[in-house]
Amino acid sequence: MPDTNHDTDPFSQDIHLLGDTLGRVIRRQAGIAVFEQEERLRALCKARRSDDNPAIDDHVQQIVQHWSLAEAELVARTFTLYFELINIAEEQNRIRVLRQRERDAYPRPLRESIPAAIATLRQMGIDEVEMAQMLAGLHIELVFTAHPTQAKRRTVLSKLNRIAAVLAELDAPALAPSEKRAWTQELVAEITALWVTDRSRTDKPSVTDEVRTGLYYFDLTLWEVIPQIYDSMARALAEHFPKLELPQHFLTFGSWIGGDRDGNPFVTADVTAETLRLHRGLAVEKHRAKSRQLDRTLSVSERLVTISPELRETLDTAIARSEHVAFLQKRYPNEPYRIWAANLKADLATASRGDVVARLKGLANPPLRLQRREDLLEPLALMDRTLREIGLDTMAATDLAEMLTQARVFGMHTARLDLRQFSDYNTAVLAELLHRLHRHDHFADLDQEARAAFLAQQLQQPIPDLT
């Protein structure tokens, strides 16, 4: 694809590696003719960038108009893949540049980073009282919405992510020849798989497809990145404002996807219930994966370390009332933190079972373990607090600290789901309910201020049975 040279710049090397690999895949999968058509068009477009000659435009038009629909689709596919691969190379280079900038700046913080911002505030003369006020008012909420341009299949997104991961492996220093050969073969396989994968869905994306696409980014990136953001900010505060603690809930997430029914007839009650199930399902599975790590890493032995009386007492109580915890005590004797982590893992497994949609629709009422964010935070906070009490801060500061942050930010439902409805529907439903409950006979006739005041007063009373 790109012109071959021996440029030693890593970015150029990545572009040539990806382009050459794609070229080989095209020749093998689509044939030499398609590859030559693409190369001819690319050369003309490249020439047009540097030469304002209308004759080139005419030449391009003549070439394209003689293609069949199938030929045009194949050439378009080559350019689509090529630019996706270039985007991956650019992202890889951006990471490379940021790492080098951080190395060059050390021990000073990287410019335009969170530590740099906090250091700048201190240099500007902001004291701890002022900083505490800033932190108290700090709240960032990122809300996901569906968008027509989000047409890329999750299958395609996953393959592009895999190609990016392989390219990162090839960037590692001191790769053995056999390792480089293996990763290069993997790259060829991944680009080939991308070439033979449908670019679009066979059916129009449903609302739940859009929900899953939104959750894909939580699963792929946000779940792991958010603890890094919190840790970076906490370290900067500890350095420049040591008396202050980082707010635990300054960053939150919301979503309209699956809850925004204002003008969208496809967002039904069933769709919203399924959306909530998907949100909860992702959160539970991510927390389960992290709890499995805790089960492996927190192998603290009572024979080697004096365990906190608080943990010992809590654990003894749990053993007395739970056969499962008693079983774990036999499996992990002298390892109380493993028992507690394994018990949490079992609770999360229980939370993943049962028909959540039926519960949301009022058709079933099975007991759910770990329903709220606080139910998850309590056992995690106990482990964190007691590890620090016995001098094992470093153990508390890794996987456990990450899971605590994830629990605080994502809770048991990943993101808050905003239910948006045309206000006249809400007014009509409330008016009918209030009339049937003999609370108000003319609610719909009230002005906005009077409605708000009346509803605020009603919320102070017990919620009536609406079944």
C-alpha positions in Angstrom: 0.0 0.0 0.0 2.3 2.9 1.1 5.6 3.4 -0.8 8.2 1.2 0.8 11.3 2.8 2.3 13.7 2.1 5.1 12.6 5.0 7.4 13.6 4.3 11.0 10.9 6.4 12.5 8.6 4.0 14.5 5.5 5.7 13.3 6.5 5.3 9.6 7.6 1.7 10.3 4.1 1.0 11.7 2.4 2.5 8.7 4.5 0.6 6.3 4.1 -2.7 8.2 0.3 -2.3 8.4 0.0 -1.1 4.8 2.3 -3.8 3.4 0.4 -6.5 5.4 -2.9 -5.2 4.1 -1.6 -5.2 0.6 -0.6 -8.9 0.9 -4.0 -9.7 2.3 -5.8 -7.9 -0.6 -3.7 -9.7 -3.2 -4.4 -13.1 -1.6 -8.1 -12.6 -0.8 -9.3 -10.3 -3.6 -6.8 -10.8 -6.3 -4.1 -8.8 -8.0 -6.6 -6.8 -10.1 -8.3 -5.3 -7.1 -5.0 -4.4 -5.5 -3.8 -2.7 -8.7 -7.0 -0.8 -9.0 -6.6 0.5 -5.5 -3.0 1.4 -6.0 -3.8 3.3 -9.2 -6.5 5.3 -7.5 -4.4 6.0 -4.5 -1.5 7.2 -6.6 -3.7 9.6 -8.5 -5.3 11.0 -5.3 -1.8 11.4 -3.8 -0.7 13.3 -6.9 -3.8 15.5 -6.7 -2.9 16.7 -3.2 0.3 18.3 -4.6 -0.9 19.2 -8.1 -3.9 21.4 -8.6 -4.6 19.9 -12.0 -8.2 19.3 -13.1 -7.0 16.7 -15.5 -6.3 14.4 -12.5 -9.9 14.8 -11.4 -11.1 13.8 -14.8 -8.8 10.8 -14.8 -10.0 9.6 -11.4 -13.6 10.0 -12.6 -13.0 8.0 -15.7 -11.4 5.1 -13.7 -14.2 5.0 -11.1 -17.1 5.2 -13.5 -16.0 2.1 -15.4 -15.9 -0.1 -12.3 -18.7 -2.5 -11.6 -20.6 -2.2 -8.3 -18.7 -5.2 -7.0 -15.3 -3.7 -8.0 -16.2 -0.4 -6.4 -17.2 -2.1 -3.2 -13.9 -4.0 -3.0 -11.8 -0.9 -3.6 -13.9 1.1 -1.1 -13.3 -1.8 1.4 -9.5 -1.5 0.8 -9.5 2.2 1.6 -11.8 1.7 4.7 -9.4 -0.9 6.2 -6.4 1.1 5.2 -7.5 4.3 7.1 -8.7 2.2 10.1 -5.1 0.7 10.2 -3.6 4.2 9.9 -5.8 5.4 12.8 -4.4 2.5 14.9 -0.8 3.5 13.9 -1.5 7.1 14.9 -2.9 6.1 18.2 0.1 3.9 18.9 2.4 6.8 18.0 0.4 9.1 20.3 1.0 6.7 23.2 4.6 6.4 22.3 5.0 10.2 22.2 3.2 10.7 25.5 5.4 8.1 27.2 8.5 9.9 25.9 7.2 13.3 27.0 6.6 11.9 30.5 10.2 10.4 30.6 11.6 13.8 29.5 9.6 15.8 32.0 10.4 13.5 35.0 10.4 14.3 37.9 8.1 17.1 36.9 4.6 16.1 35.9 3.6 15.7 32.3 2.1 18.9 30.8 -1.7 19.0 30.5 -2.0 16.1 32.9 -4.0 15.9 36.2 -0.8 16.0 38.3 0.4 19.1 36.3 -2.9 20.9 36.9 -2.8 20.2 40.7 0.8 21.3 40.8 0.0 24.5 38.9 -2.8 25.3 41.4 -0.4 25.0 44.3 2.1 27.2 42.4 -0.6 29.8 41.9 -1.0 30.1 45.7 -4.1 28.1 46.1 -4.2 26.9 49.8 -5.7 23.8 51.2 -9.0 25.5 52.2 -9.5 26.8 48.7 -8.6 23.5 47.2 -11.0 21.7 49.6 -13.8 23.9 48.3 -12.8 23.1 44.7 -12.9 19.4 45.4 -16.2 19.6 47.2 -17.8 21.2 44.1 -16.0 18.8 41.7 -18.5 16.6 39.8 -18.0 15.3 36.2 -20.7 13.2 34.6 -20.2 11.7 31.2 -23.4 10.6 29.5 -23.6 8.1 26.7 -26.0 8.6 23.8 -26.7 6.6 20.7 -25.7 8.2 17.4 -26.3 7.3 13.8 -22.6 7.3 13.0 -22.0 4.5 15.5 -22.6 2.0 12.8 -19.5 -0.1 13.3 -20.2 -3.6 14.5 -18.8 -4.6 17.8 -17.2 -7.5 16.0 -15.2 -5.1 13.8 -14.4 -2.9 16.9 -13.0 -6.0 18.7 -10.9 -6.9 15.7 -9.5 -3.4 15.4 -8.7 -3.5 19.1 -6.9 -6.8 18.7 -4.8 -5.4 15.8 -3.9 -2.5 18.0 -2.8 -4.9 20.8 -0.6 -6.9 18.4 1.0 -3.7 17.1 1.8 -2.7 20.6 3.4 -6.0 21.2 5.6 -5.6 18.1 6.7 -2.2 19.6 8.2 -3.9 22.6 12.0 -3.5 22.9 14.3 -6.4 22.6 11.9 -8.8 20.9 13.5 -12.1 20.0 13.3 -13.0 16.3 11.0 -15.9 17.0 8.7 -13.6 19.0 8.6 -10.9 16.3 7.8 -13.6 13.7 5.0 -14.9 15.8 3.4 -11.5 16.4 3.8 -10.6 12.7 2.0 -13.8 11.8 -0.7 -12.9 14.3 -1.0 -9.4 12.6 -1.5 -11.0 9.2 -4.2 -13.3 10.6 -6.1 -10.5 12.3 -6.0 -8.2 9.2 -7.2 -11.2 7.1 -10.0 -11.8 9.6 -11.0 -8.2 9.4 -11.0 -8.3 5.6 -13.4 -11.3 5.5 -15.7 -9.9 8.2 -19.0 -8.1 7.2 -18.7 -4.4 7.8 -22.3 -3.8 8.7 -25.1 -5.7 10.3 -27.6 -7.6 8.1 -30.5 -5.9 10.0 -31.0 -2.4 11.3 -29.4 -2.1 14.8 -32.0 -2.5 17.5 -32.0 -0.4 20.7 -30.4 -3.2 22.6 -27.7 -3.4 19.9 -27.0 0.3 20.6 -27.0 -0.5 24.4 -24.4 -3.2 23.9 -22.3 -0.9 21.8 -22.3 1.7 24.5 -21.4 -0.9 27.1 -18.6 -2.2 24.9 -16.6 1.0 25.7 -17.1 0.5 29.5 -15.9 -3.1 29.1 -12.9 -2.4 26.8 -11.5 0.8 28.3 -13.3 2.7 31.0 -13.4 0.0 33.6 -9.6 -0.2 33.7 -8.8 3.5 33.0 -10.9 5.1 35.7 -8.9 3.6 38.6 -5.7 5.0 36.9 -7.3 8.5 36.8 -8.3 8.3 40.4 -4.9 7.1 41.4 -3.1 9.8 39.5 -5.2 12.5 41.1 -4.8 11.0 44.6 -1.0 10.9 44.3 -0.9 14.5 43.1 -3.1 15.6 46.0 -0.9 13.7 48.5 2.1 15.5 47.1 0.8 19.1 47.0 -2.2 19.1 49.4 -1.3 16.3 51.8 -4.1 17.1 54.3 -6.8 16.6 51.7 -8.4 13.4 50.5 -9.7 12.7 47.0 -13.5 12.8 46.6 -14.8 9.3 46.1 -17.6 10.2 43.6 -16.4 13.1 41.6 -16.7 11.1 38.3 -19.9 9.4 37.3 -21.5 8.0 34.2 -24.9 8.1 32.7 -26.7 6.8 29.6 -29.7 7.7 27.5 -29.5 4.6 25.4 -32.4 2.3 26.2 -34.1 4.9 28.4 -34.7 7.8 26.0 -38.2 7.2 24.7 -38.9 10.8 23.8 -39.9 10.4 20.2 -38.5 6.9 19.9 -41.3 4.3 19.8 -38.8 1.4 19.9 -37.8 2.2 23.5 -40.5 0.2 25.2 -40.8 -0.9 28.8 -39.3 -4.3 27.9 -36.4 -2.6 26.1 -35.7 -0.5 29.2 -35.9 -3.5 31.5 -33.4 -5.4 29.2 -31.1 -2.3 29.2 -31.0 -2.4 33.0 -30.3 -6.1 32.9 -27.4 -5.6 30.5 -26.0 -2.7 32.6 -26.1 -4.8 35.8 -24.8 -7.9 34.0 -21.7 -6.1 32.9 -21.0 -4.6 36.3 -21.4 -7.9 38.1 -19.2 -9.8 35.6 -16.4 -7.1 35.8 -16.6 -7.2 39.6 -16.5 -11.0 39.6 -13.3 -11.0 37.5 -11.7 -8.6 39.9 -12.8 -10.6 42.9 -11.1 -13.6 41.4 -7.9 -11.7 41.3 -8.3 -10.8 45.0 -8.9 -14.4 45.8 -5.5 -15.2 44.3 -3.5 -12.3 45.6 -4.7 -11.8 49.2 -3.1 -14.9 50.6 -2.3 -13.3 54.0 -1.7 -16.0 56.6 -2.8 -15.6 60.2 0.3 -17.7 61.1 2.6 -15.0 59.8 0.6 -11.8 60.4 -1.6 -10.6 63.2 -5.1 -10.2 61.7 -7.2 -7.2 62.7 -9.8 -8.1 65.4 -12.5 -6.3 63.3 -11.9 -8.7 60.4 -11.6 -11.7 62.6 -14.9 -10.9 64.4 -16.8 -10.2 61.2 -15.5 -13.4 59.6 -16.4 -15.5 62.6 -20.0 -14.1 62.5 -20.2 -14.9 58.8 -18.9 -18.5 59.4 -21.5 -19.0 62.0 -24.4 -18.0 59.8 -23.3 -19.2 56.4 -22.5 -22.8 55.4 -20.6 -21.5 52.4 -18.3 -19.3 54.4 -17.7 -22.2 56.8 -16.7 -24.3 53.8 -14.3 -21.6 52.7 -12.8 -21.6 56.2 -12.0 -25.2 55.7 -10.6 -24.6 52.2 -8.5 -21.7 53.2 -7.5 -22.2 56.9 -5.4 -19.3 58.2 -6.1 -17.1 55.2 -9.0 -14.8 56.2 -8.7 -12.4 53.3 -8.9 -15.2 50.8 -12.0 -16.4 52.6 -13.6 -12.9 52.4 -12.6 -12.4 48.8 -13.9 -15.9 47.8 -17.2 -15.1 49.7 -17.5 -11.9 47.8 -16.9 -13.8 44.5 -19.7 -16.2 45.5 -22.1 -13.3 46.3 -21.4 -11.8 42.9 -22.1 -15.1 41.3 -25.4 -15.3 43.1 -26.2 -11.7 42.0 -25.7 -12.7 38.4 -28.4 -15.4 38.6 -32.1 -15.0 38.5 -34.5 -13.3 36.0 -33.7 -9.6 36.6 -36.1 -8.5 33.8 -38.9 -10.4 35.5 -38.1 -8.7 38.8 -38.1 -5.3 37.1 -41.5 -6.0 35.6 -42.9 -7.1 38.9 -43.4 -10.7 37.7 -41.0 -12.2 40.2 -39.3 -11.1 43.4 -36.3 -13.3 44.0 -33.9 -12.2 46.7 -30.9 -10.4 45.0 -27.5 -10.4 46.7 -25.5 -7.2 46.5 -28.3 -5.0 45.2 -26.7 -1.6 45.9 -23.4 0.0 45.5 -23.0 0.0 49.3 -23.5 -3.7 49.5 -20.4 -4.2 47.4 -18.4 -1.4 49.0 -18.8 -2.7 52.6 -16.7 -5.9 52.3 -14.2 -4.2 50.1 -13.8 -1.3 52.5 -13.4 -3.8 55.4 -10.5 -5.6 53.6 -8.9 -2.2 52.7 -9.2 -0.8 56.2 -7.9 -3.8 58.0 -5.0 -4.4 55.6 -3.8 -0.9 56.2 -4.2 -1.3 60.0 -1.7 -4.2 60.0 0.8 -2.5 57.8 0.0 -4.1 54.5 -0.7 -0.8 52.7 1.1 -2.0 49.5 -1.2 -5.0 49.2 -4.2 -2.8 49.7 -3.0 -0.3 47.1 -3.1 -2.6 44.0 -6.0 -4.9 43.0 -8.1 -4.0 46.0 -7.8 -0.3 45.5 -8.7 -0.7 41.9 -11.8 -2.7 42.7 -12.8 -0.1 45.3 -12.6 2.7 42.8 -14.6 0.6 40.2 -17.2 -0.1 42.8 -17.6 3.6 43.7 -17.7 4.8 40.2 -19.7 2.0 38.4 -21.6 0.5 41.3 -23.8 -2.5 40.6 -25.3 -1.0 37.4 -22.3 0.4 35.4 -24.0 3.8 34.7 -27.2 5.6 35.7 -29.9 5.2 33.1 -31.8 8.3 32.3 -35.5 7.7 31.6 -36.6 10.4 29.2 -40.3 10.7 28.3 -42.5 13.3 26.6 -43.8 15.3 29.6 -47.4 15.1 28.6 -47.3 11.3 29.0 -45.9 11.6 32.5 -48.5 14.2 33.4 -51.4 12.1 32.1 -50.2 9.0 34.1 -49.6 11.0 37.3 -53.0 12.6 37.0 -54.8 9.3 36.6 -52.8 7.7 39.5 -53.5 10.7 41.8 -57.1 10.6 40.9 -57.5 6.9 41.6 -55.7 7.3 44.9 -57.9 10.2 45.9 -54.9 12.5 46.2 -55.8 15.1 43.6 -58.6 15.3 41.0 -57.1 18.0 38.8 -53.4 17.5 38.8 -53.1 18.1 35.0 -54.7 21.5 35.3 -52.0 22.8 37.7 -49.2 25.0 36.4 -45.6 23.7 36.5 -44.7 25.3 39.8 -47.8 24.0 41.6 -47.2 20.5 40.2 -43.6 20.5 41.5 -44.7 21.7 44.9 -47.5 19.1 45.2 -45.2 16.2 44.1 -42.5 17.3 46.5 -45.2 17.2 49.3 -46.3 13.7 48.1 -42.8 12.4 48.2 -42.7 13.0 52.0 -45.5 10.5 52.5 -45.4 6.7 52.3 -45.5 5.4 48.8 -48.9 3.8 48.2 -49.5 0.3 46.8 -50.1 0.7 43.1 -50.7 -2.9 42.2 
